[in-house]
Amino acid sequence: MTESTPPSEGPQQEPQTPEQPAQAQPPMGQQPPPSGGEGQAPPPGAQPPPGGEVPPEARTFGMLCHLLGIFTGFLGPLIIWLIKKDQSKFADYHGKEALNFQLTVLIGWIASIILVYVFCIGTLTGLAVLVIDLIFLIKGTLAANKGESYRYPISIRFIK
């Protein structure tokens, strides 16, 4: 019967095993920082890290911020930025840049529409806005894919 007491001590130690998974949570805790976009070291207020240190998920959301501007205008970058701005500084940076640029492009489109009716030259300015939009969106997407910061040269900073 003394042999039966050690097995009973074993089940008594099972309530202590939930504490061990709590200690096993730090490896699981390593998963949220990569979704945060910075890894483990940088604090929340840090600048976007250099290319090799940006996790693939953060790069993907950075690229989406730029690419969605082609199809959705400012709404795509706005949605991605609002969802990811607190989780990833990289996505926060690229979301702000893409959103600012798309708002600037929206102003260009409005000006082109006005010019069509006033001076009949809006078609040329609309084409120029489209070409500039595509060129800079591709550059921003490629930079985000590499894990680099990209600042649009022609952009009004509505969100800083």
N, C-alpha and C positions, 0 to 999 in steps of 0.2 A: 504494500500500500504506500510505502514511501516512494515507490517508483511512480505512483499515480499522482503524487503531489507535484513533481516537476512538470508533467504535462499540463496540470491545471495552472501552474505558474505561467506556462507558455501562452494559454489563452488570456490570462490576465495581462500579459504584455502586449496583446494585440491592440488594446485601446491606445497603447503608446505608439503603435505603428502609424496611426494617422498623423502623429507629430513628425514622423520620419518623412512622409510625403510632403509635409510642409517644408521640411528641410530640402526635399527634392525639388521644390518649386523654383528655387533660383535658376536651375537649368531651363525650366519653362519660362522663368522671368527673363531669360536671355532672348526669347522670341519676341516680346513686345518692343525692346529697343530697336531691332532691325525693322519692325514695322513702323517704328518712330522715325526711321530714316537716318539716324546718326550713329548707330552702333551703341556701345556702352559708355564711352568716355565723355563726349561733349554735353554740356548742360543745355537746357531748353533754349537759352538765348544765344547759342553759338551760331556762327556764320555757316553757310553751306560748306561741307567738307570738300577736299580735292577729289578728283575723279576716281581714284582707286578705292576710296572709303565709302562710297555711296552704295547702299544695298540695291539690288535689282528692283525691289518693289517701289522704292522711292524714285528710282529712275523712270520706271513705268508711269507713275503718276505725274512726274515732271513732263514726260513726253506727251501724255494725254492732255495736259493743260494746254500745250501748244497745238497739238493736232486737232483737238475738238473745236478750236477756233475756226477751222476751215468749214466745218459743217454746221456749227451751232452759234457762231459769232461769239459774243461775250458770255453766253449762258453756260457753255461747257466749262471754260476755265473758272467761272464763278462757282459752279457746283463742286468741282474738284477741289478748288481752293478752300471753300467753306468746310468740306468734309475732312481734308487732310492737313489744314494749317496748324492744328495743335499736335498732330502726330508726327509730322516730318518737316523739319526746317527746309529741306531741299524742295519738297513739294510746295511749301509755303512760299518760298522765294520764286519758283517758276510759275506758280499760280498767280502771284501778284503781277509779275512781269507780263504774262500772257493776257491777264485780265486788263491791265492798263493799255496794252497794245490794241486789244480788240475794241476797247472803248474809243481809242483814238481812230481806229479804222471805221468804226460806226460814225464818228463825226465826219470822216472823209466821204463815206457813202451818202450821208445827208447833204453834204456840200455838193456832191456830184449830182444828186437829184435836183437840187435847187438850180444848179448851173444848166441842167438840161432844159428846164422851163424858162430860164431867164436869158441865157446866152447861147443855147444850143451847142455847148461844148462839153456838156456833162458826160457824154459818152467817152470822150478821151480821158477825162479825169477819173471816171469810174474804172476804166481799163487800167490806168496807172495805179489806182488804189488796190485793185485786184492783184496786179503783178507784184507790187511792193508787199502786200499781205502774204502772198504765197512764198516769196523769197525769204522774208524774215521768219515766217513760221517754220520753214524747213530748217533754217539756221538754228533757231531755238530748239527745235526737236532734236537735231543732231547733237547740240551741246548738252541737252538733258540726257540723251542716251549715253554720252561719254561721262556723265557725272560732273559736268562743268557748269558754272554759272554763265548765264547769257543775259545781256541787257540790250533791249531793243533800242536802236539809235534814234528812231523816230517814234516817240511815245510820250504822251502826257502822263505824268505821275499822279493819277487820281488817288491811288492807294499806295501808301508808303510803308 
